[in-house]
Amino acid sequence: MDKLDTNIKKFDHLGKDLKIFKILNGMWQVSGGHGLIQPQKAIESMDLLVNKGFITWDLADHYGPAEDFVKVFRNRLESRGKDKVLEDLKFFTKWVPRPQNITRKIVESAIDISRDRMGMESLDMVQFHWWDYSDNNYIKAMEYLNELREEGIIKNLGLTNFDTAHLEEFIDMGINIVSNQVQYSIIDKRPEKIMVQFCAKHDIKLLAYGTLAGGLMSERYINQPEPKRSQLYTASLQKYKGMIDQWGNWSLFQELLKILKEISKKHNVSIANVATRYVLENPIVGGAIIGVRLGISEHAEDNLKDFSFSLDEDDLNQIARVTEKSTDLFKIIGDCGDEYR
């Protein structure tokens, strides 16, 4: 990490005027594989998070009932006369089509479904993901999305898991991209290779996920034997245990956790705070997406501590002494998002 932003701030901007809270509520967990989500409790949990200042949400068209929850929650706020709160809230959905011949009608229909499900005339941001670069219909898809942005149906365009080369392709087309959502953490620093430099040049922010390795980056796993697959009780834990296996091994991960614990004691915070703070201090990161299992498990108070401290040079050097022993994920996986292709 070349340059750190040690000015602790809770908000950032994507593009010129899209203000976001730097901890985004990640709603992948409502799509399944993270415990049974009860709708009423989920909506109450959304209310709790917003009341504590967590006003920015990350979701997708395929995250189960996530878009539907947004509509119910917005209607609830509206019925209570909380129009000012609604103005501050931002909901970022995704469009993740299967590779196919893309037409304006297909794009418009997909976006209309999200607008209807979320109860929003104009979507705050649509983040586009494409599975197969060999099918160049992704170019048509982005052109049509851009038309909808110009018409005001979409306010902002972002990407999800695009590599630097294809992000550059869109910029060369003259399309205004405000963000790219990528995996970024202490163990997966691939964005620092080439993505960060390109984004800095073109005023694009990264929205980082996987920052806590699905919960593995926590006190719970210090001095614990390597978990078996049956012990990884959420889809996130299973996914990121696989990433740790590529990064190094459980022994090296234990070494990292112990260093993070020492740093956390120094700042009177948690390991999760240290892991998130590491990513947030990169000035190209607009926000870190922290998963919320609505109605089951939230960590709002702990997450607010991300803004109570900053990592110093000694902290970063201690982390580096461990991570430099790991495998270079850029070499074995490739650029951001290549793990999905």
C-alpha positions in Angstrom: 0.0 0.0 0.0 1.8 3.1 -1.2 -0.2 5.9 0.4 -2.5 5.8 3.4 -5.4 8.1 4.3 -5.0 8.6 8.0 -7.8 11.2 8.2 -10.5 9.1 9.8 -13.7 9.9 8.1 -17.0 8.1 8.0 -18.2 9.3 4.6 -16.9 9.3 1.1 -18.2 10.2 -2.4 -18.5 8.1 -5.5 -18.3 10.4 -8.5 -19.2 14.0 -7.8 -22.1 13.8 -5.5 -23.0 10.3 -4.4 -22.4 10.4 -0.7 -21.9 7.1 1.1 -21.2 5.8 4.5 -17.8 4.0 4.4 -19.2 0.8 5.9 -21.8 -0.6 3.6 -24.4 -3.1 4.8 -23.9 -6.2 2.6 -27.1 -8.1 1.9 -25.6 -11.2 0.2 -26.4 -12.9 3.5 -30.2 -12.8 2.9 -29.9 -14.8 -0.3 -29.4 -18.1 1.6 -26.6 -20.1 3.1 -26.3 -17.8 6.2 -29.2 -18.9 8.4 -32.9 -18.5 8.1 -33.9 -14.8 7.6 -37.3 -13.8 9.0 -38.7 -10.8 7.1 -40.1 -8.9 10.0 -36.9 -9.3 12.0 -34.9 -8.3 9.0 -36.8 -5.1 8.5 -36.4 -4.2 12.2 -32.7 -4.9 11.9 -32.5 -2.5 8.9 -34.1 0.1 11.0 -31.6 -0.4 13.8 -28.6 -0.2 11.4 -29.9 3.0 9.8 -30.5 4.6 13.3 -26.8 3.9 14.1 -25.7 5.7 10.9 -25.3 2.8 8.5 -27.1 4.4 5.6 -25.6 2.7 2.6 -26.7 -0.7 1.3 -25.2 -3.2 -1.1 -27.6 -5.8 -2.7 -28.4 -7.5 -6.0 -31.2 -8.7 -8.2 -30.3 -12.3 -7.2 -29.8 -11.8 -3.4 -33.1 -13.5 -2.6 -35.6 -11.0 -1.1 -33.0 -8.2 -0.7 -34.7 -5.9 -3.2 -38.1 -6.6 -1.7 -36.8 -5.8 1.8 -35.7 -2.4 0.5 -39.2 -1.6 -0.7 -40.8 -2.6 2.5 -38.3 -0.7 4.5 -38.6 2.4 2.4 -42.4 2.3 2.7 -42.1 1.9 6.4 -40.0 5.0 6.7 -42.3 7.0 4.4 -45.3 6.1 6.5 -43.5 7.4 9.5 -42.8 10.7 7.8 -39.0 10.1 7.8 -38.5 11.7 4.4 -35.1 13.2 5.4 -33.8 9.7 6.4 -35.0 8.4 3.0 -33.0 11.2 1.2 -29.8 10.1 2.9 -30.2 6.3 2.3 -28.5 4.8 -0.7 -29.3 1.4 -2.1 -26.9 -0.1 -4.6 -28.2 -3.1 -6.5 -26.6 -5.3 -9.2 -27.5 -6.6 -12.5 -25.9 -10.0 -13.2 -27.3 -11.4 -16.5 -26.3 -14.7 -18.0 -24.3 -14.3 -21.2 -26.7 -13.8 -24.0 -27.5 -11.6 -27.0 -28.2 -8.3 -25.2 -30.9 -5.9 -26.4 -32.2 -2.6 -25.1 -35.4 -4.4 -24.1 -33.6 -7.0 -22.0 -31.7 -4.4 -20.1 -34.6 -2.1 -19.6 -36.8 -5.0 -18.4 -34.2 -6.1 -15.9 -33.8 -2.6 -14.5 -37.6 -2.1 -14.4 -37.9 -5.3 -12.3 -35.4 -3.9 -9.8 -37.1 -0.5 -9.7 -40.5 -2.2 -9.0 -39.1 -4.5 -6.4 -37.3 -1.7 -4.6 -40.1 0.8 -5.0 -37.7 3.4 -6.6 -38.4 5.4 -9.7 -34.6 6.0 -10.2 -32.0 3.6 -8.8 -29.2 5.1 -6.8 -26.7 2.8 -8.6 -26.6 -0.3 -10.7 -23.4 -2.4 -10.4 -22.9 -4.5 -13.5 -21.3 -8.0 -13.5 -20.5 -10.1 -16.6 -19.4 -13.7 -16.4 -17.6 -14.3 -19.7 -15.4 -11.8 -21.4 -15.2 -13.9 -24.6 -18.9 -13.0 -25.1 -18.6 -9.3 -26.0 -22.3 -8.6 -25.4 -21.1 -7.0 -22.1 -20.3 -4.0 -24.3 -23.9 -3.7 -25.5 -25.1 -4.2 -22.0 -23.0 -1.3 -20.7 -24.0 0.9 -23.5 -27.7 0.4 -22.8 -27.2 0.8 -19.1 -25.5 4.1 -19.8 -28.5 5.2 -21.9 -30.7 4.5 -18.9 -28.3 6.5 -16.8 -28.5 9.4 -19.2 -32.3 9.2 -19.1 -32.3 9.3 -15.3 -33.7 5.8 -14.7 -30.3 5.0 -13.2 -28.4 7.7 -11.3 -25.0 6.1 -11.2 -23.2 3.1 -12.8 -20.7 0.8 -11.1 -19.1 -2.5 -11.8 -18.7 -5.7 -9.8 -15.6 -7.9 -10.2 -14.3 -6.4 -13.4 -10.6 -6.5 -14.0 -8.5 -3.5 -14.9 -8.4 -4.1 -18.6 -12.1 -4.3 -19.1 -12.7 -1.4 -16.7 -10.4 0.6 -18.9 -12.4 -0.5 -22.0 -15.5 1.2 -20.6 -13.6 4.3 -19.7 -12.2 4.5 -23.3 -15.9 4.3 -24.4 -16.6 7.5 -22.5 -18.8 5.8 -19.9 -18.8 7.3 -16.5 -18.1 4.5 -13.9 -18.0 5.6 -10.3 -17.0 2.4 -8.6 -15.9 -1.2 -9.0 -16.8 -3.8 -6.3 -13.9 -6.2 -5.7 -12.5 -8.6 -3.2 -9.9 -6.7 -1.1 -8.5 -7.7 2.3 -5.2 -8.1 4.2 -4.9 -11.6 2.6 -6.2 -10.6 -0.9 -4.3 -7.4 -1.9 -4.7 -8.0 -5.6 -6.3 -4.5 -6.1 -3.0 -2.9 -5.1 -1.2 -4.4 -8.1 -2.7 -2.4 -11.0 -6.4 -1.6 -10.2 -5.7 1.1 -7.6 -3.5 3.1 -9.8 -6.0 3.0 -12.7 -8.8 4.0 -10.4 -6.9 6.9 -8.9 -6.3 8.3 -12.4 -9.9 8.1 -13.4 -11.6 9.0 -10.1 -13.1 5.6 -9.6 -13.6 4.2 -6.0 -13.4 0.6 -5.0 -16.1 -1.0 -2.9 -14.3 -3.8 -1.0 -15.8 -7.1 0.1 -14.3 -10.1 1.7 -12.5 -7.8 4.1 -13.2 -10.0 7.1 -12.9 -13.3 5.2 -16.5 -14.1 5.9 -15.8 -13.9 9.7 -12.6 -15.9 9.8 -10.7 -12.7 10.5 -11.8 -12.6 14.1 -10.9 -13.6 17.7 -13.1 -16.7 17.3 -10.5 -18.5 15.2 -7.3 -17.7 17.1 -5.5 -20.8 18.3 -8.1 -23.0 16.8 -7.5 -26.1 14.7 -8.1 -25.9 11.0 -11.9 -26.1 10.6 -13.4 -28.9 8.6 -15.9 -28.0 5.9 -18.8 -29.2 8.1 -17.7 -26.6 10.7 -17.9 -23.8 8.2 -21.6 -23.1 8.8 -22.1 -20.2 6.3 -21.5 -19.9 2.6 -19.1 -17.0 3.4 -17.0 -19.1 5.7 -16.7 -21.8 3.1 -15.8 -19.3 0.3 -13.1 -17.5 2.2 -11.5 -20.6 3.8 -10.8 -21.6 0.2 -9.2 -18.2 -0.4 -7.0 -18.6 2.7 -5.9 -22.0 1.4 -4.7 -20.4 -1.8 -3.1 -17.5 0.1 -1.1 -19.7 2.3 -2.2 -22.2 4.9 -4.0 -22.4 8.3 -0.7 -22.1 10.1 0.2 -18.8 8.4 -3.3 -17.5 8.9 -2.9 -18.2 12.6 0.3 -16.2 12.6 -1.6 -13.3 11.0 -4.5 -13.5 13.5 -2.0 -13.3 16.4 -0.4 -10.2 15.0 -3.8 -8.6 14.3 -4.8 -9.4 17.9 -1.7 -7.6 19.3 -2.5 -4.6 17.1 -6.2 -4.7 18.2 -5.1 -4.6 21.9 -2.9 -1.6 21.2 -5.9 0.4 19.8 -8.5 -1.1 22.1 -10.5 -2.5 19.2 -11.2 -5.9 17.6 -9.4 -7.9 15.0 -12.3 -7.2 12.6 -11.7 -3.5 13.2 -8.1 -3.8 12.3 -8.8 -5.8 9.2 -11.4 -3.3 8.0 -9.3 -0.2 8.9 -6.4 -1.6 6.8 -8.6 -1.6 3.7 -10.3 1.8 4.5 -7.0 3.6 4.8 -6.4 3.1 1.1 -7.7 6.4 -0.4 -9.1 4.6 -3.4 -11.5 2.6 -1.2 -14.8 4.3 -1.0 -16.2 1.8 1.4 -16.0 -1.7 2.9 -19.0 -4.0 2.5 -19.6 -5.8 5.8 -22.2 -8.6 5.6 -25.3 -8.3 7.8 -27.3 -11.4 8.6 -30.5 -9.3 9.2 -32.3 -10.4 12.4 -29.6 -12.9 13.2 -26.3 -11.2 13.8 -25.2 -7.6 13.4 -22.1 -5.9 14.7 -23.0 -2.3 14.4 -21.4 -1.0 17.6 -18.2 -2.9 16.9 -18.1 -1.7 13.3 -18.4 1.9 14.4 -15.0 1.5 16.1 -13.4 1.3 12.6 -13.5 5.1 12.8 -11.9 5.4 16.2 -8.3 4.8 15.3 -5.7 4.6 12.4 -3.0 2.1 11.8 0.5 3.4 12.2 3.7 2.5 10.4 4.6 -0.2 13.0 1.2 -1.8 12.7 1.6 -2.0 8.9 5.1 -3.4 9.1 4.0 -6.1 11.5 1.2 -7.1 9.1 3.6 -7.0 6.1 6.1 -9.3 7.8 3.4 -12.0 7.8 1.7 -11.3 4.4 5.1 -11.3 2.6 5.3 -15.0 3.4 2.1 -15.8 1.5 1.5 -16.7 -2.0 1.0 -13.9 -4.5 -2.7 -14.3 -5.4 -2.3 -12.0 -8.4 0.0 -14.5 -9.9 -2.1 -17.6 -9.3 -5.6 -16.1 -9.7 -5.1 -13.0 -11.8 -6.6 -9.5 -11.5 -9.7 -8.6 -9.6 -12.7 -10.8 -10.4 -10.7 -13.4 -12.4 -11.7 -16.0 -9.8 -15.2 -15.8 -11.3 -14.1 -16.5 -14.9 
